[in-house]
Every structure is written in structure tokens, then in C-alpha cells.
Amino acid sequence: MSNDSVEARIPSGGKKIVLAGNPNVGKSVFFNALTRLYVDVSNYPGTTLDMACGRFGSDVVIDTPGVYGFSSLNKEEVIARDIILEADVVVNIVDAVHLERDLFLTLQLIDMGMPMVVALNMVDDAAREGLKVRSYLLEKLLGVPVVPTVAVSGRGIEELKRKIYFARPGHVESFTREKLSQIHPPAGRREALLILEGDPVISKRSGMRPGTERDALYRVRRERVNQIAARVINNTGRGTSFATRLGRWMLLPATGFPLLVLVLWGIYEIVGVFFAQFVIDHTLGLMEGHYEPAVRSLIDVFILPRSVAGTILTGRFGLLTLTVTYMFGLLLPLVLGIFLVVSVLEDSGYLPRIATLVDRVLIGFGLNGQAIIPLILGFGCVTMSLITTRMLGTQRERRIATFLLVLGIPCSAQTAIVTAVLVGMDPAYAFLYLLFICSMLVIAGTFLGRFLPGWTSPLLIELPPLRLPRPKNVLKKTWFKSWNFVREAFPIFAGGMLLLSVLEVSGLLDGIRSFLIPVTVNWLHLPPEMADVFIMGFIRKEFGAAFILNVPMLALQKFVALVTLTLTVPCIASTMIVFKERGWWEGLLIWFSVYGLAFFAGGVLTRLMEAFNAAGFLRLLALSTVVVFFLAAALIVFRLLMPDKKAV
Amino acid sequence: MTLDQVRKGQVVRITGMPNEMFRVHAIRFGISEGSVVICRQIVPAGPVVVSWNKQEIAIGRSLARIISVEPY
């Protein structure tokens, strides 16, 4: 969303109320409460990457990405800075538990002369940690209204709404005031501070030389924050809580990896067993047993089943039959399950700890631990997580993470279908599938980490306190994500089905099938109908994967088709995001190398599997897989325990 | 002495942060040269977790290696 569209939506005389604060302090909760709209809320830094805006009475509320300060350090800061510079009122949200960190941004806003209100959020968490914050004293020291709140439960929101109209500029410390009086940029006081702090973009915009006072101003500000914090915080001091201890266990390899495995196993039980088997059995049965016959008998009254319209509506790829059945009987329940898990993970604060734990492993792929967050979120939705690669430090890291996401991370809908297909087969295949996809990721990652030019930024991540996710937020988030999925996917899915029907009716489908025979039949040894799967798979991978259930094939062929499909680019939406984030040239390069790699690997796998199968060694292969897994795990643990001085 | 050589539970004062990017980030998080932090955890061969007040950050090994500290 550009600034123009915000401009257009402000009623005349309306004010721009901007929410600003550090990452993960609850800005989005305030946004939801003030505007009654919904944006994502999570317990890790960087959920809001773009701005969101909504109405509050006759005014407009704008949410900004969480930042620790305003300058041009990264994309989020640039976005946040530009919105703040245009604001009429700033609502600065600070985390009562991390006052010393958050007040730094507050003082920067005060130094800019912004009319503002401070929401002192999470006072309940602070109390639990044994901290009491004297909000009246904070108000006096800062010179702006301060409202204690617990946003997630709605406490203090009403008072905040009233206080927004009492926003005023706060007290500026004398050293900063003196410096500010020395320069007078045309744009005004707000820009003056940023120029003094050496912001290159703002300086250029005002036609002035960037200042050199950043270190001095920051030091003065930091000292003042420490003084204020020391005066307003009353530490009643309590011992380390269970959450703190659990947080520590999550970071130690000896306890952290078993915990991670336990969590992943739990996720499998919920998604792979409960949703992918139990729930799906019922929903699919309902759709196929009751919904489809009902629709068919209804449509047959008006349209001949063999006619063109009949084929499109109720034929093999019927818009009213198969499309609806797959969407609501198969995909929706699965996606609900996975988003439920992802929401719990996001809210708990576990993700940054996983990042810290696996940092050492990811360095081998030219990434730092933080990259595990987009990679894990990719299991929810690859398209969405491609956008979160923005939070990685350098272009090189974003490039590698994008490639890995597109190549080998199956998204929620796809994971679920893959699980559903694998469950019906020899367990040996499940192991082989895991081994193959993992090794493709490891090979690609190691290769890219080794040969891609550039450097990798070191890990620097904040560990938020562990929180028990609130069921209300988790359910709300799951619901919104799933609803968005249906809204976005259904038209594309229906369009894809329509395309296939039209191709079938016009006889073009046979043409494409025979055109692809060298790939499907000769190279991958699959039935010619598998062309449909790859066409559908290009539109959305899970739709393609769902077809694998339908085409009669040998187990081995199903397996090869699954692996090849997993390795291809996820869907049209993610293809578009890759182009948008990485540019056309790099996007095309990624797209073609991933497709090439997928089909090449598929063909190699086919020959390998056939050789083993002919010799009756399939089980042996699976057994050796398990052994290889254990060896790899042992190697990783060993590498983690052996300090490697040379590693960068 | 550098931050990667600190033992778990040790309290140290930060004396030097040569990385400009880190210095800017760190001062916002609340640490600057002269700050006193506690080493909470060391992931073997991995990041060092330091905290002050209720704030915790994980610092990658390669970064920890260039941050100089002294026992406090």
C-alpha cells in the first residue's frame, strides 16, 4: 500500500494516528482493537512488514512495522520512518517488561517533537516478572500521557482511546535541544533530528549534509533512558520462573534438540494423524457420499451429463463436483490443522529459540539461525514466508532462503496431501521421501552457501519471553489464515479445473500429454495422465498432489511423482512473489533451475528405485535410510559439541 | 578477552564493539560500550545468549568473537 492510498482514505479534517513501537510489543493488537479490522498478531519480531490502515471514528489508524529506532538501517525502518514523518499523532506502544529497551524509541520520537501518547503494554506480564512500573512518574518524566494497558484482554483500551486526543510533545533533554537549534531544514523539526543522526535519505531529501552526531545523541539518549527506567521501575524481585527455565532448556543442544523432535512429533500427530486421516475420512466421505450425488442429480435435470457444459460442471474435473469436494473436503480441513499449529508456534515465542539452537547448522548453508523462521513458516504457506525472507540481513541470505523455500519446503496443503498419499503406502516410502527431500535441501544449501558470492550476517536476535498462547488469539488467527487461504485459492483452483476441463473437451489435453511423454513416460516412467498433475501442480502444487490419489499407479510411481512434484515451484502465487522480491532475472533463474533440478532428480530417483526394487531391496533401502539419518544426527550433535574456531 | 570466551553465568562489562551495524542495534537494545551483561547461556560452538534486566538476546558466534569484554 502506498502513501497515496492512505491519503485518499482519510476523511477531510481526519487525523493520521500512527502506531509505533519495538517489534513484538503488541502494536497489531492495538490496531485490531482500535479499527476492529484484523491483522496478524504473533510472538516474534517482524510480523508486520508492511503498513496496514483502518478507520477510527473520523480519523485513520496506521500500523507500522516494529523497529528499535528510526533511520535507514533496513526496509522496515524506512517504511516506519516515512509513515511517522507524516503522522499527526503517534501512539507509542512500549512493553512494560522491557522498558529500558523500548524507551529508546520513545525518546527518539519525543526528540523528533511528535505529539504522542504512550501505551504501557503488558503490565500483567511485568507484574508476573516481579516488576511494578510507576506510570504516573513515567508520565511526568516523559511529558506525554501514559496509559497502562493489557491489550490482549482489552484492559486500558478505552482510556487510551480518550487519551489519544490529549497527545502532546514531550520533554527534550537539553543537549539534544541545543543540537536541534543549530540546524533548520526546510521540512522542519522532525527531519532535523534524523539529519543530525546522519540519516542519508532524509538529508538528501532536504538538500543537507548528513550529521555526524549519531553516537553522541544515542549515548545521551541511552543514559536518559537508563535514568528514567531506574526511577520508574520497582523491582520486587522473584526467582526465575518455569518459563525462564524452559526457555534455557530450549537453547541447549542436549535438551533443545530432543524438545524440538518432541514438538515436531506432536505436530505430526495433530496434522498427519488427526487431521490428515481422521478428519479427512469424514469430510471426504461426506462430500463424495452426499454432496456430489445430490449436485449431479440436480444438474442432470437441466443439462446432459455428456454435453460440454455437463463435462465442465460435473465431469472429471467438475467445477461443482470435484473442485468443491477437494477444496472443502480435503484442503480446508488440512489447512486448518496446519495453521492451528503454526499459530501456536508463532504465539509461544519458541521460533527465535529454535533460530538460536540451529544457528550453527544453518551457517553451513550460508544462512544464520534466523533463516529457520521463514523455513518453518514455509510449512504453513511458502508464498507468505517468501515475504518474510525480507527480515534476513543480506541479499545473499535472502537469495539462499528463497531458493530453499521454493525447492524443498512443502506448504501446509501439500504436506497434508503428501502425508495422506504416503499413509496409504509401505512405511519404507515415508522414510525415503524424508531422506530424499532433506538431502536435496542439504545439497542445495551447502552448494549455495559455498559458491554464492557475498557475506552472511551474524545472528543477532531478541529472545522474547515464552508465553502460553491465548486460545482466543490462536483460534482467531487460524480462522483468518484459513479463510484467506480459501478466498485466495478457490478462484485459482476453480480456474485451473476449468482450464483442464476445456483442454479435455477440446482434445488439447491429449496433445499436451503426448507432448510431455518424453518427460512423464520416458524419463520418469509415469503414466501419460501425470501431465495433468504437473499442469495442475504448476497452478497450485497441492492440487496436483491431490490428483496423485486418483491416477492408478504403482506405489513406486506414486512415490516418484510425489518427490518430483514436491521439488517443483509451489504455485503461481509464490512464483509471482519470487519475481516481485527477487526481480525478473533472478526470478527466472530460480524458477528454471528449480524445475530443471526437480525433473532431473526425479529421473535419477526413478532409476535408483527401480534398481533396488527389482532386486527386492526396497526395505533394505529404507533401513539404510534410517541408519543414514542417525549417522547424520550424530554428526550434527558431534559438530555442535566440538567448538570449531575456524567456522565463520 | 572476547565475548565468545565468557563462561556461563559470568558477569562482564562490554569494552569494545568494532562492528558499526551491531553498535547501532545494540545501543537500541540497551547495551553500549561500558554496559554490564550476564552470560546466560552458550550454545556449544553456537550463539552466546546474554541478558541484562529482563532483556535477552542471542549473539552469533562470529559476532561474539569480535566483541571485547572484561570481567566485572
Interface residues (C-beta under 8 A of the other chain):
Chain A: Y68 G69 S71 L73 V97 H98 E100 R101 F104 L105 E129 L131 R214 Y218 R219 R222 V225 A229 R248 L251 L252 P253 G256 P352 A355 T356 L357 D359 R360 N368 G369 S457 P458 L459 L460 I461 E462 L463 P465 R639 L640 L641 M642 P643 D644 A647 V648
Chain B: M21 F22 V24 H25 I27 R28 F29 G30 S32 R40 Q41 V43 P44 A45 G46 P47 V49 W52 N53 K54 Q55 E56 I57 A58 I59 G60 R61 S62 L63
